[in-house]
Amino acid sequence: MKLNRRHFMAASAGVAATTLAAPHVYAASHGGKPKVVVIGGGAGGATAARYIAKDADGAIDVTLVEPTRTYYTCFFSNLYIGGFRTIESLAHSYGTLASEYGINVIHDYAVGVDRDAKTVTLAGGDTLPYDRLILSPGIDFVDGSVPGWDVTKQNAMPHAYKAGSQTELLKAQIEAMPEGGLFAMVAPPNPYRCPPGPYERVSMVAHLLRDINPTAKILIIDPKEKFSKQGLFEEGWNNNYPGMVERIGPDFGGNNVSVNADEMTVDIDGSVEKVDVCNVIPAMKAGIICEAAGINDGNWAPVSPHTMQSRADENIYVLGDASAQGDMPKSGFSANSQAKVAAMSVRAALTDSKMFPAKYSNTCWSLIDTDNGVKVGASYEATDEKIASVESFISQPGEDAALRKQTYEESIGWYEGISADIFG
Amino acid sequence: MTRPGPVVFAAFYLALVAPAAGQSGFGDAEAGAKVFRKCFSCHMVGPDAFNRVGPHLNGIFGRRAGSLEGFKRYSDGLKRMGADGLFWDFDALGAYIENPKAFASDTRMNFDGLDDPQERADVLAYLRQFSASPANIPEAAPTAMPREVELSEDILALQGDKDYGEYLSSECTTCHQLDGDDQGIPAIIGWPSEDFVVAMHAYKEKVRPHPVMQMMAGRLSNEEIAALAAYFEGLE
């Protein structure tokens, strides 16, 4: 059946009325308008939902499933720790997506995917049928990656790698550190969400401590040989927080660490250290719904670089951190960029809209100190094998203060821009 | 901030015009023409000047801030300052171009400012030539500024496909906001399409320095740039 836009609008009004009358009957069958279900309301999922709804103009029924009513962006959450942002400034709600774009927003957990029946099961018991499913669940943690830590220890030793109460908890713990105390970070192995994130966090913790507890120390226990923007961060720590930050890499046992949350100790290659705050950022994997859908290869869900479709199921798209796509870092910017390609592909599959070649890009800004911003970025293209980096750039050590300030101001502009692009 | 009336302008003009150009503290219009190269990707001045990304600057001296008819992209702040009685004179313009964002925090003029007082005096002396006042308007002034990048007529004549531009624009809107908010990152809506095309080619050929924009523009074809220019020109 082919419908024009007026018919779609009329049909859409009908659906809205039905939904009001019986909120738990989302759809009776796969007939009528094509249905897209999006799992995860972050930079990938909310962007995809918004672009599909906006560009399809009523021709596609879009449902967004996100557990939280208020979403706190992980990007810029380190700036809250450093005192540059309020937690409220990181908060976003889904009101605009629902009211202006007609997206059906459901606050619930997706717990299962039946790929044959093409349905998603929610924790609340509802079942959502889909024609195309977009999974953008972000990350979960790999059990046992840091011996002694699991999510039941996250109050004693926060990860603060999903923003919100964890971020607030970590900041409160830092503020409560004894004078001259020790902040330890167990950094994650590759690949993980936001490659510069742990090191920007160290910069922001140092910034906070310099003001309130200048004799405190920061210890990074890191399984990786090297890390994102390393030269820039190390230069910044030396210049701005001299003597405060120490990093133990794998050559000194940084890859052999366990923690004891009851004792507040960290065991680094057999040497036990008492710490005051311990930020454990464990190894990561795709959000568990990907595992439930059976589309993972190892910890992540491989996708087609041209469309972000799962390699295992062409009716499923995977965006952002959860996807294994090639060269793009796991970042909010990447997820937002990938979401636009996926949205275009979904619309082309379900309506007669045009498909253009995929283009991707990413920039990650980090703040080292007041008005001292740096960035790294790249553009990407789709090859059959992977999303491949085409061109890249990075801030340089020794840049003048004016440029660093400009870079920081640009990052604030970017936050506003991408927030509007994600949440409407 | 001072808000001098016309009397003060007159006094100032005498002070500016009387001494030999180039003397310390006073502007040299010829040197100012070179300084103006920092401005001309957005502003035109001279007999055939028209509004580009920024308003044309003919008659800027003595003009009420934010008031040029036909120019629609003034920030609210500048319009308000104009309504409150700010007229552009040497002091006000000097303060503005020294640090635009300090002068008018919401200004859309995406320019870091001129730190050097001599450069400011020079460029104002240059601009002064294009403002009406007693006997100081050159009959034939240099107006045709070279473009930042040499572009063939073919490229400039390309008619962009707005729909394609809208699709491509999703890559821009991660940073540039469609509501025209321009804190930290310039607003790009409503630009004259030729200016948009010139700017993008200037990034593409790395004449303009910004690394993100060099990368983004670097992989856009001439048609894609034209499409984006057509799309963004139509937005308000």
Interface residues (C-beta under 8 A of the other chain):
Chain A: Y51 F333 N336 S337 K340 M344 K354 F356 K359 S361 T363 K375 G377 A378 S379 E381 V390 E391 S392 F393 A402 Q406 E409 E410 S411 I412 G413 W414 E416 G417 I418 A420 D421
Chain B: D112 Y164 Y167 L168 S170 E171 T173 T174 C175 H176 Q177 L178 D179 D181 D182 Q183 G184 I185 P211 V212 Q214 M215 M216 G218 R219
